[in-house]
Structure formats: C-alpha cells, structure tokens
C-alpha cells in the first residue's frame, strides 16, 4: 500500500497540471499560439538543457558497473527496435508508427527514476547510472525513429520518395536535433569529471526546471478529444507494451544476471515507467502523431501507479529487491 500511495503521489500531480492546461485552453486563457511556442521552447531549449545537465553532472566513473551498464544499453536498443518493427508490421496507418514506437518504449526514467529508487531502497542506488546508460539511447533512438517515421506519413499521402535524398536529409536532421546536441554536449563533462561552476549551473538548473511543467501544460492545452478517441486502440496497445510487455520480457534476464536490489529497481523503472512527456514534445515538433503520443502519456501515467506497485510486489515476492 505504501508503494501504491507513493506512485499516486508521483502520478496525480502530473494529471493535475495536464488538466490545468486543458481547462485554461477551454476558457481561452491560453491560445493556440502559446501552445505552439511552448512546444518549440521545450523542444529546442529547456529539454536539451535538462539532458545536458543530467548527463554532465552524473558521476559515471565512480558508479560504473560494466554488466549493469551493458544490460541497460543493450536492452534499451533491443526494446526500441523490436517495438518499432512491431508497430510498422501491425499498424495500418503508418503515420502512427513513430509516436507508437516511441511511446511504447520510452519511459520517464530521468524524472521518475531517482525519486522512486530512493523511496524503495533508501538511496538513489544505481538510478543515476541507469539514466546515463539508457536515457541517451532513449533520446537518440527516438530521434531516429521519429525522423524516419515522418517520411512514412508523407508516403501515406501519395508523396513520391527519393530515398537517397531522404536518408541524407534524415541524417542531417538527426545531427542538428537539439536533443542529440544536448546529450553529446554533456558527455565530455561526465567522462572527464569536469565540474560546472556554481553560477552557470544554477542558471542551467532554472532553465531545466521549466521543461516538465511547460510540457505538461502544453499537452493539456493541445489535447484534442476527438483525435484522442480516434487513436484510443493503438494508445492502449502501446501502453500495455510499455507497462506490462517490456518488463515481462526483460526482467527475467536481469534476475538471471543476479543484479542487486537497487539495480533491479532501476531496471524496472527503465522498462515500465510511464511514457515521458518528452514523447509528445518530440512527436509534435518532428511531424509525427502528437495526438497518439499524448494519449499514450495519459494512459500510462494513469495506470503506472497500479502496474509499478504490482511489479514491485512480484520482485519482492521472488526476493529480488
């Protein structure tokens, strides 16, 4: 019950802020222009700065565990590629592929992970190392999937594809993506142990802290009920994969590798945390299905308090945490 209450304390405030955005848009306090600008700001400024800070201030050298890092990296790549392939094979409407694959694979590990592990284990344990090992791949693979999936949407409308030019353009867009730039800018700091001075670090922190609340308000304000209902079935499918399918598939391998309690909880968060609000921001800004992305975020956030509690109960029952 304590873990369930904790999960509710994490997820309910997210819903409240999303609902606030929806109400403010309905009463015309927020405009469509605000939603558009907020999405761009989060995608191009706040989110890259947040990722830079999280990676640059992580102490990967001292906490490094080769088997744990390799597990997080390999499983992240596998689950993204498997879900992307499944989405491409199953979904008739190819414009949904990118948002489905990203939403079903990418959890809010960086936002939820540390707090959740600390609550269960009494310390942050291996959560920061999991974030450094997995979250950059979350972002890089999401950019790749969304970039190539955007061209599938054009193909659906009868657009004639020049594959050579398309691949070249896609690679260029990936290299220019603010998320990728933020990640790679932070890597030298953590690898070389470079400390950011206090004044710029505080300024970076202020900008970083605007990412999540603004993104949540933008989700609520941009929520279209009609589009949401149209995409309910694929959103439920993606949510099931995120909350149940991925941990069911990959947690047994973690158990076989005999990871410790904090490592197992960090892996659980990596696999089964609700889809991050970043999914919506990136889908919106990269010409993918933002309505489906917002649906997946809402459904996974709503049910994660139940599924995470059940997974914790199962792990405890088997003496894994």
C-alpha positions as CSV (number, residue, x, y, z in Angstrom):
1,X,0.0,0.0,0.0
2,X,2.9,2.4,0.8
3,X,4.3,1.9,-2.7
4,X,0.9,2.5,-4.2
5,X,0.4,5.7,-2.3
6,X,3.9,6.8,-3.4
7,X,3.1,6.1,-7.0
8,X,-0.1,8.1,-6.7
9,X,1.8,11.0,-5.2
10,X,4.0,10.9,-8.3
11,X,1.4,10.5,-11.0
12,X,-1.6,12.5,-9.7
13,X,0.2,15.9,-9.8
14,X,1.1,15.2,-13.4
15,X,-2.6,14.8,-14.2
16,X,-3.5,17.9,-12.3
17,X,-1.0,20.0,-14.4
18,X,-2.2,18.4,-17.7
19,X,-5.8,19.1,-16.6
20,X,-4.9,22.7,-15.8
21,X,-3.6,23.2,-19.3
22,X,-6.7,21.7,-20.8
23,X,-9.0,23.9,-18.7
24,X,-7.0,27.1,-19.4
25,X,-7.3,26.3,-23.2
26,X,-11.0,25.7,-22.9
27,X,-11.7,29.0,-21.2
28,X,-9.4,30.7,-23.8
29,X,-6.8,31.8,-21.3
30,X,-4.2,30.0,-23.3
31,X,-4.1,30.4,-27.1
32,X,-3.0,28.1,-29.8
33,X,0.0,30.3,-30.4
34,X,1.0,29.8,-26.8
35,X,0.9,26.0,-27.2
36,X,3.0,26.2,-30.3
37,X,5.6,28.4,-28.8
38,X,5.7,26.4,-25.6
39,X,6.3,23.2,-27.5
40,X,9.1,24.8,-29.5
41,X,10.7,26.2,-26.4
42,X,10.7,22.9,-24.5
43,X,12.0,21.0,-27.6
44,X,14.7,23.4,-28.6
45,X,15.8,25.0,-25.3
46,X,14.5,23.5,-22.0
47,X,14.8,19.8,-22.8
48,X,18.3,19.9,-24.3
49,X,19.5,21.9,-21.4
50,X,17.9,19.5,-18.9
51,X,19.5,16.5,-20.7
52,X,22.9,18.3,-20.7
53,X,22.7,19.0,-17.0
54,X,21.6,15.4,-16.1
55,X,24.4,13.8,-18.1
56,X,27.1,16.4,-17.3
57,X,26.5,16.2,-13.5
58,X,26.4,12.3,-13.4
59,X,29.4,10.6,-11.9
60,X,29.6,7.7,-14.3
61,X,33.2,6.7,-13.5
62,X,32.8,6.1,-9.7
63,X,29.5,4.2,-10.0
64,X,30.3,2.3,-13.2
65,X,29.3,-1.4,-13.3
66,X,30.1,-3.0,-16.6
67,X,27.5,-5.7,-16.6
68,X,24.7,-3.3,-15.5
69,X,25.7,-0.6,-18.0
70,X,25.8,-3.1,-20.8
71,X,22.5,-4.6,-19.8
72,X,20.8,-1.1,-19.8
73,X,22.3,-0.2,-23.2
74,X,21.6,-3.5,-25.0
75,X,18.0,-3.8,-23.6
76,X,17.2,-0.2,-24.5
77,X,18.4,-0.7,-28.1
78,X,16.5,-4.0,-28.4
79,X,13.2,-2.8,-27.0
80,X,13.2,0.3,-29.2
81,X,14.0,-1.7,-32.4
82,X,11.5,-4.5,-31.5
83,X,8.6,-2.2,-30.8
84,X,9.4,-0.1,-33.9
85,X,9.3,-3.2,-36.1
86,X,6.1,-4.4,-34.4
87,X,4.5,-1.0,-35.0
88,X,5.5,-1.0,-38.6
89,X,4.1,-4.5,-39.2
90,X,0.9,-4.1,-37.2
91,X,-0.3,-0.6,-37.7
92,X,-2.2,0.0,-41.0
93,X,-1.9,3.8,-40.6
94,X,1.9,4.3,-41.0
95,X,1.6,7.9,-39.7
96,X,1.2,6.4,-36.2
97,X,4.3,4.3,-36.3
98,X,6.8,6.8,-34.8
99,X,4.6,8.0,-32.0
100,X,3.5,4.4,-31.1
101,X,7.1,3.1,-31.1
102,X,8.4,6.0,-29.1
103,X,5.5,6.0,-26.6
104,X,5.7,2.2,-26.0
105,X,9.5,2.2,-25.5
106,X,10.4,5.4,-23.8
107,X,9.7,6.0,-20.1
108,X,10.2,8.9,-17.8
109,X,13.3,7.3,-16.2
110,X,15.1,10.5,-15.6
111,X,12.2,12.3,-14.0
112,X,10.6,9.4,-12.0
113,X,13.6,7.1,-11.6
114,X,15.7,8.6,-8.9
115,X,12.8,9.5,-6.6
116,X,11.2,6.0,-7.0
117,X,14.5,4.1,-6.3
118,X,15.3,6.4,-3.3
119,X,11.8,5.7,-1.9
120,X,12.2,1.9,-2.1
121,X,15.9,1.4,-1.5
122,X,16.6,4.3,0.9
123,X,19.2,5.8,-1.5
124,X,19.4,6.6,-5.2
125,X,21.5,3.5,-5.8
126,X,22.0,2.6,-9.4
127,X,19.4,5.0,-10.8
128,X,21.8,7.7,-12.0
129,X,24.0,5.1,-13.7
130,X,20.9,3.6,-15.4
131,X,20.0,7.1,-16.6
132,X,23.4,7.7,-18.0
133,X,23.5,4.3,-19.7
134,X,19.9,4.2,-21.1
135,X,18.4,7.8,-21.4
136,X,20.9,9.0,-24.1
137,X,19.8,5.9,-26.2
138,X,16.1,6.8,-25.4
139,X,16.6,10.1,-27.0
140,X,18.9,9.2,-29.9
141,X,16.7,6.2,-30.9
142,X,13.6,8.3,-30.6
143,X,15.0,11.0,-32.9
144,X,15.9,8.3,-35.4
145,X,12.5,6.6,-35.3
146,X,10.6,9.9,-35.5
147,X,12.7,11.2,-38.3
148,X,12.2,8.2,-40.5
149,X,8.6,7.7,-39.5
150,X,7.8,11.2,-40.5
151,X,8.6,10.2,-44.1
152,X,6.2,7.3,-43.8
153,X,3.5,9.8,-43.1
154,X,4.3,11.7,-46.3
155,X,4.3,8.4,-48.3
156,X,0.7,7.8,-47.0
157,X,-0.4,11.0,-48.7
158,X,1.0,9.9,-52.0
159,X,4.3,11.7,-51.7
160,X,6.9,10.2,-54.1
161,X,10.0,9.2,-52.2
162,X,13.6,10.0,-53.2
163,X,15.2,7.5,-50.8
164,X,18.7,8.7,-51.2
165,X,17.9,12.4,-50.6
166,X,15.5,11.4,-47.8
167,X,18.2,9.4,-45.9
168,X,20.7,12.2,-46.4
169,X,18.1,14.7,-45.1
170,X,17.2,12.5,-42.2
171,X,20.8,12.0,-41.1
172,X,21.3,15.8,-41.3
173,X,18.2,16.4,-39.2
174,X,19.4,13.8,-36.6
175,X,22.8,15.6,-36.3
176,X,21.0,19.0,-35.9
177,X,18.4,17.8,-33.4
178,X,18.6,19.8,-30.2
179,X,18.1,16.7,-28.1
180,X,21.2,15.0,-29.7
181,X,23.2,18.2,-29.2
182,X,22.3,18.4,-25.5
183,X,23.2,14.8,-24.9
184,X,26.6,14.9,-26.7
185,X,27.5,18.2,-25.1
186,X,27.1,16.7,-21.7
187,X,29.1,13.5,-22.3
188,X,32.6,15.1,-22.1
189,X,31.8,16.6,-18.7
190,X,30.8,13.3,-17.1
191,X,33.6,11.2,-18.7
192,X,36.4,13.7,-17.9
193,X,34.9,14.7,-14.5
194,X,34.7,18.4,-15.4
195,X,32.7,20.4,-12.8
196,X,30.4,23.2,-14.0
197,X,30.9,26.4,-11.9
198,X,28.1,27.2,-9.5
199,X,26.7,30.3,-11.3
200,X,26.2,28.8,-14.7
201,X,25.0,25.5,-13.1
202,X,22.3,27.4,-11.2
203,X,21.2,29.2,-14.4
204,X,21.1,25.8,-16.3
205,X,19.0,24.4,-13.4
206,X,16.5,27.2,-13.7
207,X,16.0,26.6,-17.4
208,X,15.9,22.8,-16.9
209,X,13.2,23.1,-14.3
210,X,10.9,24.8,-16.9
211,X,10.9,21.7,-19.2
212,X,8.4,19.4,-17.4
213,X,5.7,21.8,-16.2
214,X,5.6,23.6,-19.5
215,X,5.4,20.4,-21.4
216,X,2.6,19.1,-19.2
217,X,0.6,22.4,-19.7
218,X,1.2,22.2,-23.5
219,X,-0.1,18.6,-23.5
220,X,-3.3,19.6,-21.7
221,X,-3.8,22.7,-23.8
222,X,-3.2,20.9,-27.1
223,X,-5.4,17.9,-26.1
224,X,-8.0,17.2,-28.8
225,X,-10.8,14.9,-27.5
226,X,-11.9,13.8,-31.0
227,X,-8.4,12.8,-32.1
228,X,-7.8,11.1,-28.8
229,X,-10.8,8.9,-29.2
230,X,-9.8,8.0,-32.8
231,X,-6.4,6.8,-31.5
232,X,-7.6,5.0,-28.4
233,X,-7.0,1.4,-29.5
234,X,-3.3,1.9,-30.6
235,X,-2.7,4.0,-27.5
236,X,-4.0,1.2,-25.3
237,X,-1.8,-1.3,-27.2
238,X,1.3,0.9,-26.8
239,X,0.5,1.4,-23.1
240,X,0.2,-2.3,-22.5
241,X,3.6,-2.9,-24.1
242,X,5.2,-0.1,-22.0
243,X,3.7,-1.1,-18.6
244,X,3.5,-4.9,-18.9
245,X,5.1,-6.3,-22.0
246,X,8.6,-4.9,-21.8
247,X,9.2,-5.7,-18.1
248,X,7.6,-9.2,-18.6
249,X,10.1,-9.8,-21.4
250,X,13.3,-8.3,-20.0
251,X,13.1,-8.5,-16.1
252,X,13.8,-12.3,-16.1
253,X,17.1,-11.7,-17.8
254,X,18.0,-9.2,-15.2
255,X,17.1,-11.7,-12.5
256,X,19.4,-14.3,-14.2
257,X,22.3,-11.9,-14.1
258,X,21.8,-11.6,-10.3
259,X,21.7,-7.8,-10.1
260,X,21.3,-6.2,-6.6
261,X,18.1,-4.7,-5.3
262,X,18.9,-1.1,-6.3
263,X,19.9,-2.3,-9.8
264,X,16.7,-4.3,-10.2
265,X,14.5,-1.3,-9.2
266,X,16.4,1.0,-11.6
267,X,15.9,-1.6,-14.4
268,X,12.2,-1.8,-13.5
269,X,11.9,2.0,-13.8
270,X,13.8,1.9,-17.2
271,X,11.4,-0.7,-18.5
272,X,8.0,0.1,-17.1
273,X,7.8,3.8,-16.0
274,X,5.0,5.7,-17.8
275,X,5.8,7.4,-21.1
276,X,7.6,10.7,-20.7
277,X,6.1,14.0,-21.6
278,X,9.0,14.4,-24.0
279,X,7.3,11.9,-26.3
280,X,4.6,14.4,-27.0
281,X,7.0,17.4,-27.5
282,X,9.2,15.4,-29.9
283,X,6.3,13.9,-31.9
284,X,4.7,17.4,-32.2
285,X,7.9,19.0,-33.4
286,X,9.0,16.2,-35.7
287,X,5.8,15.9,-37.8
288,X,4.6,12.7,-36.1
289,X,1.2,11.8,-34.4
290,X,1.2,14.1,-31.3
291,X,-2.4,13.1,-30.5
292,X,-1.4,9.4,-30.2
293,X,1.6,10.4,-28.2
294,X,-0.5,12.4,-25.7
295,X,-2.9,9.5,-25.4
296,X,-0.1,7.1,-24.5
297,X,1.3,9.5,-21.9
298,X,-2.1,10.0,-20.2
299,X,-2.9,6.2,-20.2
300,X,0.5,5.0,-19.0
301,X,0.6,7.7,-16.3
302,X,-2.9,6.8,-15.1
303,X,-2.2,3.0,-14.8
304,X,1.5,3.1,-13.9
305,X,0.7,3.6,-10.2
306,X,-1.0,0.2,-10.3
307,X,1.4,-1.7,-12.6
308,X,4.6,-0.4,-10.9
309,X,3.2,-1.5,-7.5
310,X,2.4,-4.9,-8.9
311,X,5.9,-5.3,-10.4
312,X,7.4,-4.3,-7.0
313,X,5.3,-6.8,-5.2
314,X,6.4,-9.5,-7.7
315,X,10.1,-8.6,-7.4
316,X,9.8,-8.7,-3.6
317,X,8.0,-12.0,-3.6
318,X,10.9,-13.6,-5.5
319,X,13.4,-12.0,-3.2
320,X,14.9,-9.8,-5.9
321,X,14.5,-6.5,-4.1
